[in-house]
Structure formats: structure tokens, C-alpha cells
């Protein structure tokens, strides 16, 4: 009978120790998830900036193309006037 009581105390003590160890451990580190979210937000902002820059570049290229076309027309007019 005494060995059964000692065995029960040992099992109960081991269970209490296991709960104590589990309860006192540090929580999981969530900095990796927060860092990933911050990087995703920064990447989205960079992509938005790149899209805006691409739009501005296309508008500038269109303006340059129009200016070149106008200059080409002026050169043709000057060339025609020089032949007369």
C-alpha cells in the first residue's frame, strides 16, 4: 500500500512539474510575422511609386514624341521654303 501511495505522489508531482514548465515558457516570437507584414507594405508602396513613375515617364515620352513630330514638321517646312 505504501508503494502505491508513493507512486501516486510521484506521478502527481511529475504532472505538476510538466504543467509548471509548460506555463512558464516564453511565448512564441512574432517578430518574423510583423517584419514580413512591414516588408509587404513597403513592397506595395514601392510598386505603387514605380507605377506612378512609369506613368510619368510614359507621359514625358509622349510629350517628347509630340515635340519631335512638331520639330520634324518645322524642318520639312524649312526645307520646302529653302527649295523655293
Rosetta constraint file for C-alpha pairs under 8 A:
AtomPair CA 1 CA 5 HARMONIC 6.49 0.50
AtomPair CA 2 CA 6 HARMONIC 6.24 0.50
AtomPair CA 3 CA 7 HARMONIC 5.98 0.50
AtomPair CA 4 CA 8 HARMONIC 6.17 0.50
AtomPair CA 5 CA 9 HARMONIC 6.22 0.50
AtomPair CA 6 CA 10 HARMONIC 6.17 0.50
AtomPair CA 7 CA 11 HARMONIC 6.19 0.50
AtomPair CA 8 CA 12 HARMONIC 6.02 0.50
AtomPair CA 9 CA 13 HARMONIC 5.93 0.50
AtomPair CA 10 CA 14 HARMONIC 6.10 0.50
AtomPair CA 11 CA 15 HARMONIC 6.19 0.50
AtomPair CA 12 CA 16 HARMONIC 6.18 0.50
AtomPair CA 13 CA 17 HARMONIC 6.07 0.50
AtomPair CA 14 CA 18 HARMONIC 6.13 0.50
AtomPair CA 15 CA 19 HARMONIC 6.28 0.50
AtomPair CA 16 CA 20 HARMONIC 6.08 0.50
AtomPair CA 17 CA 21 HARMONIC 6.15 0.50
AtomPair CA 18 CA 22 HARMONIC 6.17 0.50
AtomPair CA 19 CA 23 HARMONIC 6.00 0.50
AtomPair CA 20 CA 24 HARMONIC 6.15 0.50
AtomPair CA 21 CA 25 HARMONIC 6.40 0.50
AtomPair CA 30 CA 34 HARMONIC 6.40 0.50
AtomPair CA 31 CA 35 HARMONIC 5.89 0.50
AtomPair CA 32 CA 36 HARMONIC 6.11 0.50
AtomPair CA 33 CA 37 HARMONIC 6.22 0.50
AtomPair CA 34 CA 38 HARMONIC 6.21 0.50
AtomPair CA 35 CA 39 HARMONIC 6.10 0.50
AtomPair CA 36 CA 40 HARMONIC 6.09 0.50
AtomPair CA 37 CA 41 HARMONIC 6.19 0.50
AtomPair CA 38 CA 42 HARMONIC 6.17 0.50
AtomPair CA 39 CA 43 HARMONIC 6.03 0.50
AtomPair CA 40 CA 44 HARMONIC 6.14 0.50
AtomPair CA 41 CA 45 HARMONIC 6.26 0.50
AtomPair CA 42 CA 46 HARMONIC 6.09 0.50
AtomPair CA 43 CA 47 HARMONIC 6.06 0.50
AtomPair CA 44 CA 48 HARMONIC 6.16 0.50
AtomPair CA 45 CA 49 HARMONIC 6.17 0.50
AtomPair CA 46 CA 50 HARMONIC 6.04 0.50
AtomPair CA 47 CA 51 HARMONIC 6.10 0.50
AtomPair CA 48 CA 52 HARMONIC 6.25 0.50
AtomPair CA 49 CA 53 HARMONIC 6.10 0.50
AtomPair CA 50 CA 54 HARMONIC 6.03 0.50
AtomPair CA 51 CA 55 HARMONIC 6.19 0.50
AtomPair CA 52 CA 56 HARMONIC 6.23 0.50
AtomPair CA 53 CA 57 HARMONIC 6.06 0.50
AtomPair CA 54 CA 58 HARMONIC 6.11 0.50
AtomPair CA 55 CA 59 HARMONIC 6.24 0.50
AtomPair CA 56 CA 60 HARMONIC 6.16 0.50
AtomPair CA 57 CA 61 HARMONIC 6.04 0.50
AtomPair CA 58 CA 62 HARMONIC 6.10 0.50
AtomPair CA 59 CA 63 HARMONIC 6.19 0.50
AtomPair CA 60 CA 64 HARMONIC 6.06 0.50
AtomPair CA 61 CA 65 HARMONIC 6.01 0.50
AtomPair CA 62 CA 66 HARMONIC 6.19 0.50
AtomPair CA 63 CA 67 HARMONIC 6.14 0.50
AtomPair CA 64 CA 68 HARMONIC 6.05 0.50
AtomPair CA 65 CA 69 HARMONIC 6.11 0.50
AtomPair CA 66 CA 70 HARMONIC 6.13 0.50
AtomPair CA 67 CA 71 HARMONIC 6.09 0.50
AtomPair CA 68 CA 72 HARMONIC 5.99 0.50
AtomPair CA 69 CA 73 HARMONIC 6.21 0.50
AtomPair CA 70 CA 74 HARMONIC 6.20 0.50
AtomPair CA 71 CA 75 HARMONIC 6.05 0.50
AtomPair CA 72 CA 76 HARMONIC 6.18 0.50
AtomPair CA 73 CA 77 HARMONIC 6.20 0.50
AtomPair CA 74 CA 78 HARMONIC 6.12 0.50
AtomPair CA 75 CA 79 HARMONIC 5.98 0.50
AtomPair CA 76 CA 80 HARMONIC 6.08 0.50
AtomPair CA 77 CA 81 HARMONIC 6.14 0.50
AtomPair CA 78 CA 82 HARMONIC 6.10 0.50
AtomPair CA 79 CA 83 HARMONIC 6.40 0.50
AtomPair CA 80 CA 84 HARMONIC 6.61 0.50
